[in-house]
Amino acid sequence: MSTPMTDATAAPDAAEPLDPAARVARWSDYVVLLKPRVMSLVVFTAFTGLLCADRPINPLLAAVAVLAIAVGAGASGALNMWYDADIDGLMRRTRARPVPAGRVQPADALATGVVLSLLSVGLMGMALNWLAAGLLAFTIAFYAVVYTMLLKRSPPPPLVIGGAAGALPPVIGWAAASGHTPLNAWLLFLIIFLWTPPHSWALALYTSSDYAKAGVPMMPVAKGAASTRLQILLYSLAFVPVALLPSFTGLGGVLYLAVSAAGGALFLLLAARVAMSRVGDDTDPRKQGLYDVKPDGRPARNLFAFSILYLFALFASLLAEHLFAIAPLKAVL
């Protein structure tokens, strides 16, 4: 249920032997196994979808729904780290993760993912409804099997499909509250789905040497930096207009329109700067941190950073409008 976004985690030099004590799993290692940063985005978008359904729901049941989605996201992260331990161990950003670092055994990571998957789906089905539970199960399976096992190591076009896993949480939240998934719920899905490629590829542009070393065919590795920059611009041109649509479907109001329009204009400007730059043409494998990039890599870094802020602002404005019962734009006009 995570998004296909790489965590930028610092790691020790691969040549340095690990302290034997570091191989003993701690509770914090299992927290890392669940990818809490990605989980927070999943929970936030799912909670927004739940409130946007505008259906009365017992606060306790709402909390259970969010908990089930969070546990499902953690399960996806654990299964992803179990399967990807081989390539995680080759990349500077990920080799300190619990499984490749030897602190959590692969079998334990797999068991954690499977148990949490069953727990989250069962909890959602018994407490809320089985439509939401089915969507949650599909999302976990899609991320763990379709994306992680089948698409991640495939060329870029199929890899884009993997973004569907990270786009489904608001639909699950909507289904949990209402028992159905109308077009507006799927519009939230489409916004995240189209946001994912420019977001992920902006990061990949200035960390491509890491992916190449691990044999992961991200867009810059498989198609080259110039093609990646063009694809970022094209996806951005598709994403920004879609991000405006909730204002005209009864989902968003004036606040959402202002945020999506202003933020979208800046998003397109940053994407255009990436397209006109030479970022990715000459990567430096010694510089892999999110903000430790060469000057010509800054356009991609800036787009990556702003993309997170923009998606958060879009969903935060929807959340505020529905939380405080602000009239949608269609009612105002």
N, C-alpha and C positions, 0 to 999 in steps of 0.2 A: 504494500500500500504506500510505499515511499515514492517520492518522485525520483526519476533517474538523474539525480544531481549528486556530484561527487563531494564528499566532505573533505575539507582542506585541513587535515590534521597533521601537525608536525610529528616527526618520527626520528628515532635515533639513527645513526649511520648503520647501514646494513652490515658493514664489516665488523661492528662492535658486538661481541657476544653478549647475550642477555644475561643479567644476573639471575641465578636459579630461583631466587625469591620472587622475581618478577613473573615467574611462570605459575605461581599460585593464584588461582582466580579469586578475586574479591567481588563484593557485591557491585562495586562501581564498574567492573568489567562487564557484568551482565546488563547494567544500565547502558553502557556504550554499545553493547550488542544490539540494543533496540533502536539505535539511531534517534536519540531524543530530539535533536535539532530538526530533523525531518518530521518526526512525530508531531512537533509543535505546530508546524504548518498544516499538517493533515487535520489535526484537531480543530484548528482555527477555521479552516474552510468548511469542515463538516458542521461545526457549530453554527456557522453563518447559514448554511443550507437548511439546518433545522429550524432556525428562527425565520428564515425567508418563507417557509411553508405557511406561516401565519395560521397555524392550527393550535388551539389550546392543548397544552401537554403538561402533565404533572411534572414539577421541577425535579423530583426524584427520578422519574423515568427519563427525563432529558439528560440528567447527569449519568444515568446508567448507559444511555445511548452513546454519549461522548466517551465514556470509559471503555465501552466495547470497541469503538472505533480506534481509540488510542492503543488498546491492547492488540488489536488487529494490525495496526501500523507497526508496532513493536515486533510482532510475529514476523511480518514481512521483512523487517530489517535483519532479524536473526537468521532467517532462512537465506537471505541475500549474502550475509557475511559468511555463513557456512559454505555456500556453494562457491563464492568468489574468493575464498581464502588464498587460492593459488596466485591469482593476479593481484590481489591486495598486497601480497608479500613482495611483489616486484615494484610497486609504486611508492614513491617517497611519501606521498600524502596519506597513504592508507596502511603502510606496513606495520604501524604501531597498533593497529586494531587488535582486539583480544585474540582472535583465532590465529592469524598469521604470526602474531607475537608469541604464541604458545601458552597464553594465560588461560584461555578457554579451549577445551578440546572440541574438535569438529563434531563429534557425536553429541556432546552437550549442547552445542549451538543448535544442531538439528532438532534435538529433543525439545529445547526451549521454544523454537519456532513452531513446531507441530502442536505442542500442548497449548501455547497461547492462541494459536489459530482456532483450535477446537473450542477453547474457553470463550473467546470473543464472539464467535458465530453463535454458539449455544446461548450465551447471555443475551445477545441482541434478539434472537428468535423468541426466547421465552419471555423476555421482559417487554419487548416492543412488538415487532411483527416479523414474519418470515420473509417478506419482500426485502426489507432492509438487511436481514441476516443473509439472504441469498446474494445480494449485491456485495456485502462485505466478504463473503466466502469467495465470490468471483474475483474481487479485487486482490485478495491475498494470493489466490492461485495464479492470477494473471501476472502479478509482479514477480512471484517466486519462480514460476515455471516458464511462462511465455516470455517475459522480459529477461529475467536473470539467466535462465538456462538456455533459451533458444535465440533471443534477439540481441542480447548485449554484445555477443561476440560475432554478430553478423554485420554486413555492410550497413551504412547509415539509413537508407530508406526504410527497411523494416524496423530499425531501432527507434524511429520516431513513434511507431505504434506503441512502444513501451510507455510513452507518456500518458496513456489512457489510465494506467494504474493510479498515478498521482492526481488525476483529474476527477476521479469518481467519488471521493469523500463528501463533497457537498450534495451529491445525488443521494448518497447513503443517509446523510443527515436529514434530507428532505423526506425520504421514504420512511425514516424512523418516526418522524412527527406526523405524517399524513397518511401513510400507507400507499402512496402512489408517487409517480415521478412525472410531473407535467413538463412541458417544453421549457419553462423557465429554469427548472432544475438542470436540464440538459444544456441550457445556455451557459450555466455556471461551469459545467463540465467542459464545454467547448472553449471557454475563456482560458482555463488552466491548460488545456491540451495544446492550444496554439501558442501559449506563453512559454511552454517548456523548451521547444527547440532553440529560440534565440537566447534564452536564459542559459541553457546547458552548453550550447556551442560557444557562447561568449567566454565561458570559463575554459572550455576545451581549447580555444585558440591560444591561450598563453600557458597551457599546461600539456600541450600535445606530446611533448617528448616523453612525459610520464606514461601516457596512454600507449604510445608507440613501443616503449620498452616492455609493457605488459601484453602487447599484442591485441589491445582493445581497439577495434576499428571505428573510433569516433570520427565524426565528419572531417576534421583537419588531417587525421592520419590517412583515411581512406580516399578522400577526394581532394585534399590540399587546402591550404589556407584561403586562397582566392575564392574557391567555390564555397567554402564555409561562410566567408564574409558576405557573399551574394545571397546565400540561403538565409542568413540571419536577417538581411534586409527584406527579403520576400516574405518570410514568415511574420516579420514585424508589420508589414503592410497589410497582412491578412488579420493579424491579431488585434491591432488597435481599433479598427472599425467594429469588430465583434465585441470588444470591450465596451463600446458605446451602446450596444443594443439594449441592455436591461433598462435603460432610461425610457425606451419606447415600447416596451412589452408589459409595462405595469409592475415590473420588479424593482426598478430604481427610481429615485426622485431627483430633485434639483441638486442636492449635495453629490449624489453619485455622478450625475452628468458633469458637474464641474470638475470633480476629481478625475474621472475617466478622460475627459477632453484635455485638460491641462497636462495630466500625466502622460497621456497618449502622445501628445505633441512632443514632449521631451523624450519619450521612448523612441519615437521615430527619428528625432534628431541624433540621438546617441547611436542608433542603428545605422544611420547614414554615415556617421563619422567612422564607424567600424568598417563599413563597406568601402570607404574611400582611403582607409589606412592600409598599412602593410603589416598589421599585427598577425603573428603566426608564421611569417615568412622566415624568421630567424629566431627560433626559441633557444633559451638557455636552460639546460637541464638542472643547473645549480640554483635556479630561482623558480620555486614552485609554490610559494605562499600566495595567498589570495591578493595581498597588497604589496608583495615584494616582486614587482615586475619591472621589466625594462621600459623606458619611456615610450617606445613605440607600441607597447602592449596596453597602455592605459585606456585607449578607447574601448577595448573589450572588457577590461576590468571595470570601467565606469558603467557600461551597459549591464554587466552582470550584477553589480551592486544595486543599481537603480531598479533593475527588474524585480528584485526581491521587495524593495520598498513599494513599487507600483502595485504589485499583486496584493500586498498587505493593505495598501490604501483602498484599493477597489473593494475588497471584501469588508474592510473596516467601515467604509461608508455605507454599504448595504446593511451591515449589522446594526449600525447606529440608526439608520432610517427605520428599520423594522422593530428594533428594540424600543424606540421612542415613538412609534406609530406615526412617522412623518409620511404625509400623503405622497404617493408616487407621482411622477411627472404627468402621467395621463390624466390624473384627477385635477391637477393644477391648471392645465391648459384648457 
